[in-house]
Amino acid sequence: MNETLEKKDKKLSELRKKFTLAEFGGSLGDWGTLIPFIIGYVSIVGLNPAGIFLCIGITNIILGIKYNLPLPVEPQKTIGTVAISQKWSPNLVISTGFGTGIVWLILGFTKKLNVIVEKIPQIAVRGIQLGLGLILGWAALLLFSDNIILGVISMAIIIVLINNKRIPSAIILTILGIFIIFYTGALLLSQISMGLPTFQFQIPTWENILIGMLIAGLAQLVLTLANVMIATVKLSKDLFPDKKDAIDANSLAFNMGLMNVINPFLGGIPQCHGSGGLAAQYAFGARTGGSMIMEGILEIFLGLFCSNLLFLIFMEFPKAILGAMLLYTAILLGKIAFKDFNVKTAPIIIISGILCFIFNLIVGFLAGLVLYLIFKKKIIESPQIVKESEPGPEELQSKTN
């Protein structure tokens, strides 16, 4: 009898630790980078927020239960950057996500990811990152020019809150944007309503899969292979040494494969894991899978009952504020591209990045790869170069704002 009571008390204690205020606060840690992409996907691409929030929410809950660790999902930034900057159609977005999902499933089953990753030169990856920054930066400036004064104010808010861990600037800017929408009458209080959404089911097409993979999908695979997967596994082991065997590259690939072959049919965006999201949630207090479960419940609630309101808000969202958000994201991408700066590799990165911007990501990546192979003997890469595309906890102050 006493043993049974002790077991019940232990389970209750574990549940209390999972679902605390700190865990809930941590669950919102990565929304600073999540929100700009969602707003862009809804207001520019035209995706339905119901599918986006529902898919992210379900995925977070499943992963929270499976790993009992904060392992949030994020937008695939390469696809998101190109889709938003080029105003893709919704079907092209979901088809590209589906294409990456197929590849991840295959790679997850082969269990050869570490070998593949080691063969990708870091310089070529940096070139894609710079190219992404330039592409997103140009799109951001076009949005920024919609209302330069509001854009400047938004950038000022971002700068002021850069070193504030507890107040992500993206959240503040989202609140500001919503206030402006109602203040200017673009959206009236009488239009606010809650109810079940109308889902826009999408079926990936082979034509869009091919087009999307060539324009952005292949570059996304390269970046994720060389950076996100290694960085996420490494950071997870550093933050949770007692669960260091819970996550590896193959399991992450399998997760990304499943989420990206299922989510597109519900209107979900291309998703991946990321060290930035993990670091952000950890810094804000997340320590268990409870943070992901609570985040997932919130996202499902928003998707099921508030999607119509969110759609109206995001469609009317001030373009200048979105431009400021995306401009800051572009600056971060550019900063990451020149991490561990080396005068011998910088020209290759710059040329590759410019070609990515002028032509497309694959052209830039191939150019960077060829230049690397040509000058390989002359290039002495710094041993301090770390394969990660997103900041760890020590860089979280800038990343989460």
C-alpha positions in Angstrom: 0.0 0.0 0.0 2.8 2.4 1.0 4.7 1.5 -2.2 1.7 2.3 -4.3 1.2 5.7 -2.6 4.9 6.5 -3.1 4.6 5.7 -6.8 1.6 7.9 -7.1 3.3 10.7 -5.3 6.4 10.3 -7.5 4.2 10.5 -10.7 2.4 13.6 -9.3 5.7 15.2 -8.5 7.0 14.5 -12.0 3.8 16.0 -13.5 4.1 19.1 -11.4 7.7 19.6 -12.6 6.5 19.2 -16.2 3.7 21.7 -16.1 5.0 24.7 -14.2 4.9 28.4 -15.0 8.6 28.3 -15.8 8.0 25.5 -18.4 5.2 27.5 -19.9 7.4 30.6 -20.2 10.1 28.5 -21.8 7.6 27.1 -24.3 7.2 30.6 -25.8 10.9 31.2 -26.0 11.2 30.4 -29.7 8.1 32.4 -30.8 10.4 35.4 -31.4 11.7 33.6 -34.6 8.5 31.6 -35.3 6.1 34.6 -35.5 7.7 36.5 -38.4 7.7 33.5 -40.6 4.1 32.6 -39.8 3.0 36.2 -40.4 4.9 36.1 -43.8 3.4 32.8 -44.7 -0.2 34.0 -44.0 0.0 37.6 -45.3 2.3 37.2 -48.3 2.0 33.5 -49.3 -1.7 33.1 -48.3 -1.5 30.0 -46.2 -4.3 29.4 -43.7 -3.1 29.9 -40.1 -5.4 27.0 -39.0 -3.2 24.4 -40.7 0.0 26.1 -39.7 -0.8 26.2 -35.9 -2.5 22.8 -35.8 0.4 21.0 -37.4 3.0 22.7 -35.3 0.9 22.1 -32.2 0.4 18.4 -32.8 4.1 17.9 -33.7 5.2 19.6 -30.5 2.9 17.5 -28.3 4.1 14.2 -29.9 7.8 15.1 -29.6 7.3 16.4 -26.0 5.8 13.0 -25.0 8.4 11.0 -27.0 11.6 12.7 -25.7 10.4 14.5 -22.5 12.8 17.3 -23.6 12.3 20.7 -25.1 12.9 19.9 -28.8 10.7 22.5 -30.6 10.0 22.5 -34.4 10.7 25.6 -36.5 10.1 26.7 -40.0 12.6 25.6 -42.6 14.3 28.9 -43.0 15.7 28.5 -46.5 12.3 27.5 -47.9 10.5 30.1 -45.8 12.9 32.9 -46.8 12.6 32.1 -50.6 8.8 31.5 -50.4 8.1 34.8 -48.6 10.5 36.9 -50.7 9.3 35.4 -54.0 5.6 35.3 -53.0 5.2 31.6 -53.7 1.8 29.9 -54.0 0.6 27.8 -51.1 0.8 24.6 -53.1 4.4 25.3 -54.0 5.3 25.7 -50.3 3.6 22.5 -49.2 4.9 20.6 -52.2 8.5 21.6 -51.4 8.0 20.6 -47.7 6.7 17.3 -48.9 9.7 16.8 -51.1 12.1 17.4 -48.2 10.1 15.0 -46.0 10.6 12.2 -48.5 14.4 12.8 -48.5 14.6 13.0 -44.7 12.7 9.7 -44.4 15.1 8.0 -46.8 18.2 9.4 -45.0 16.8 8.5 -41.6 16.4 4.9 -42.7 19.9 4.7 -44.3 21.6 5.8 -41.1 24.5 7.3 -43.1 23.9 10.9 -42.1 27.1 11.5 -40.3 29.2 10.4 -43.3 27.2 12.6 -45.6 27.5 15.6 -43.3 31.3 15.4 -43.1 31.6 15.6 -46.9 29.9 19.0 -47.1 32.4 21.9 -47.0 31.5 24.5 -44.4 32.4 27.4 -46.7 29.8 26.4 -49.3 27.2 26.3 -46.5 28.2 29.8 -45.3 27.7 31.1 -48.8 24.1 29.9 -48.8 23.5 31.6 -45.4 24.8 34.9 -46.8 22.7 34.5 -49.9 19.6 33.9 -47.7 20.4 37.0 -45.7 20.6 39.1 -48.9 17.4 37.6 -50.3 15.4 38.1 -47.2 17.0 41.5 -46.6 15.9 42.8 -50.0 12.3 41.5 -49.4 12.4 43.1 -46.0 13.4 46.5 -47.4 10.6 46.5 -49.9 8.1 45.8 -47.0 9.9 48.4 -44.8 9.4 51.1 -47.4 5.6 50.8 -47.0 5.8 53.0 -43.9 9.4 54.1 -43.2 8.6 55.9 -39.9 6.9 52.8 -38.5 9.7 50.7 -39.8 12.3 52.8 -38.1 10.3 52.7 -34.8 10.1 48.9 -35.1 13.8 48.6 -35.7 14.4 50.8 -32.7 12.3 48.5 -30.5 14.3 45.5 -31.7 17.6 47.3 -30.9 16.4 48.3 -27.5 15.3 44.8 -26.6 18.3 43.0 -28.1 19.8 42.3 -24.7 16.5 41.6 -22.9 16.0 37.9 -22.4 12.5 38.1 -20.9 10.8 40.3 -23.5 11.2 39.0 -27.1 10.9 42.0 -29.5 8.9 39.9 -32.0 6.2 39.5 -29.4 6.2 43.3 -28.6 6.1 44.1 -32.4 3.2 41.7 -32.9 1.2 43.4 -30.1 2.1 46.8 -31.7 0.9 45.6 -35.1 -2.4 44.3 -33.7 -2.9 47.6 -31.9 -2.3 49.6 -35.1 -4.7 47.3 -37.0 -7.6 48.0 -34.6 -6.6 51.7 -34.0 -6.7 52.5 -37.8 -9.9 50.6 -38.3 -8.4 48.0 -40.6 -10.1 45.5 -38.4 -13.1 46.2 -36.1 -13.9 44.6 -32.8 -17.2 43.5 -34.2 -15.3 41.2 -36.6 -13.8 39.3 -33.7 -15.3 35.8 -33.4 -14.2 32.3 -32.4 -15.2 29.2 -34.2 -14.0 26.1 -36.0 -11.9 26.9 -39.0 -12.4 25.9 -42.7 -9.3 23.9 -43.6 -7.8 24.3 -47.1 -6.5 20.9 -47.9 -3.6 20.8 -50.3 -2.3 17.9 -52.4 1.4 18.2 -53.4 2.0 18.1 -57.1 5.0 16.5 -58.8 5.6 19.6 -60.8 5.7 21.9 -57.7 7.8 19.3 -55.8 10.4 19.5 -58.6 10.3 23.3 -58.9 10.4 23.9 -55.2 13.3 21.4 -54.5 15.4 23.0 -57.3 14.8 26.6 -56.1 15.1 26.1 -52.4 14.6 22.5 -51.2 18.0 21.1 -52.1 19.7 24.1 -50.5 17.6 23.6 -47.4 18.7 20.0 -47.2 22.4 21.0 -47.4 22.0 23.6 -44.7 20.1 21.3 -42.4 22.5 18.4 -42.9 25.6 20.5 -42.3 24.3 22.6 -39.5 21.0 22.2 -37.8 21.2 18.5 -37.1 24.7 18.5 -35.8 24.1 21.7 -33.8 20.8 20.4 -32.3 22.3 17.0 -31.3 25.4 18.7 -29.8 23.4 21.3 -27.9 21.0 18.7 -26.5 23.9 16.6 -25.2 25.4 19.8 -23.6 22.2 20.9 -21.9 20.9 17.4 -20.9 23.9 15.2 -20.4 21.8 12.7 -18.5 19.8 12.1 -21.7 22.7 12.4 -24.1 21.6 9.2 -26.0 18.0 10.3 -26.4 18.6 12.3 -29.7 20.8 11.5 -32.7 21.0 12.7 -36.3 19.0 9.7 -37.6 16.1 10.2 -35.1 15.9 13.9 -36.0 15.9 13.0 -39.7 13.1 10.5 -39.2 11.1 13.1 -37.2 11.5 15.7 -39.9 10.6 13.1 -42.6 7.3 12.2 -40.9 6.3 15.8 -40.1 6.9 17.0 -43.6 5.2 14.2 -45.4 2.1 14.5 -43.2 1.8 18.2 -42.5 1.5 19.5 -46.1 -1.9 17.7 -46.5 -3.2 19.8 -43.6 -1.8 23.0 -44.8 1.3 22.9 -42.5 4.5 24.7 -43.4 7.9 23.0 -44.0 9.3 22.3 -40.6 12.6 21.2 -39.1 14.4 21.0 -35.7 16.8 23.8 -34.7 19.4 24.5 -32.1 18.2 28.1 -31.9 14.7 27.0 -30.8 16.1 24.6 -28.2 18.5 27.2 -26.8 15.7 29.8 -26.6 13.3 27.5 -24.8 16.0 26.4 -22.4 17.0 30.0 -21.6 13.4 30.9 -20.8 12.9 28.0 -18.4 12.0 24.9 -20.4 13.6 21.7 -19.0 11.1 18.9 -19.8 8.7 17.8 -22.5 6.0 19.6 -20.6 7.0 22.9 -22.3 6.4 21.4 -25.7 3.1 19.9 -24.6 1.8 23.2 -23.3 3.1 25.1 -26.4 1.3 22.5 -28.5 -2.0 22.8 -26.7 -1.8 26.6 -27.1 -1.1 26.3 -30.8 -3.9 23.8 -31.4 -6.3 26.1 -29.5 -5.3 29.0 -31.7 -5.5 26.9 -34.9 -8.9 25.4 -34.1 -10.7 28.4 -32.5 -8.9 31.6 -33.4 -7.7 30.9 -37.0 -10.2 33.2 -38.6 -9.2 36.0 -36.4 -5.5 35.3 -36.9 -6.1 35.3 -40.6 -7.7 38.7 -40.5 -5.0 40.1 -38.3 -2.1 38.7 -40.3 -3.6 39.8 -43.6 -3.9 43.4 -42.3 -0.6 43.3 -40.4 1.5 46.4 -41.0 4.1 45.6 -43.7 6.7 47.9 -42.2 6.7 46.0 -38.9 7.0 42.7 -40.7 9.8 44.2 -42.8 11.6 45.2 -39.6 11.3 41.7 -38.2 12.5 40.1 -41.4 15.3 42.6 -41.8 16.6 41.7 -38.4 16.4 38.0 -39.3 18.3 38.7 -42.5 21.0 40.5 -40.5 21.3 37.5 -38.2 21.7 35.2 -41.2 24.4 37.4 -42.6 26.2 37.5 -39.2 26.1 33.7 -39.0 27.6 33.4 -42.5 30.7 35.2 -41.3 31.0 33.4 -38.0 34.7 32.5 -37.4 35.7 35.1 -40.0 38.7 34.1 -42.2 40.2 36.4 -44.8 41.0 33.4 -47.0 37.5 32.1 -47.1 35.6 35.4 -47.0 35.8 36.0 -50.8 34.4 32.6 -51.6 31.5 33.2 -49.2 30.8 36.6 -50.6 30.9 35.4 -54.3 28.7 32.5 -53.4 26.2 34.7 -51.5 26.0 37.2 -54.3 25.3 34.5 -56.9 22.6 33.0 -54.6 21.0 36.5 -54.6 21.3 37.2 -58.3 20.5 33.7 -59.6 19.3 31.1 -57.0 20.6 29.2 -54.1 21.8 26.2 -56.0 23.9 28.2 -58.4 25.5 30.0 -55.5 26.1 26.8 -53.6 27.7 25.1 -56.6 29.9 28.1 -57.2 31.0 28.1 -53.6 31.7 24.4 -53.8 33.7 24.7 -57.0 35.8 27.6 -55.7 36.4 25.7 -52.5 37.7 22.7 -54.4 39.9 24.9 -56.6 41.5 26.8 -53.7 41.3 24.0 -51.2 45.1 23.6 -50.8 45.5 27.4 -50.2 42.7 27.6 -47.7 43.6 26.8 -44.1 40.3 26.8 -42.3 40.3 27.8 -38.7 40.0 24.7 -36.4 37.5 26.8 -34.3 34.8 26.6 -37.1 31.8 25.0 -35.5 29.1 23.4 -37.7 26.0 25.1 -36.6 23.8 27.6 -38.4 22.1 28.9 -35.3 23.4 30.4 -32.0 23.7 28.5 -28.9 22.6 29.7 -25.4 25.3 32.2 -25.2 24.0 34.0 -28.3 20.4 33.6 -27.4 20.0 37.3 -26.4 20.2 38.4 -30.0 18.5 35.3 -31.6 15.3 35.4 -29.5 14.7 39.0 -30.0 
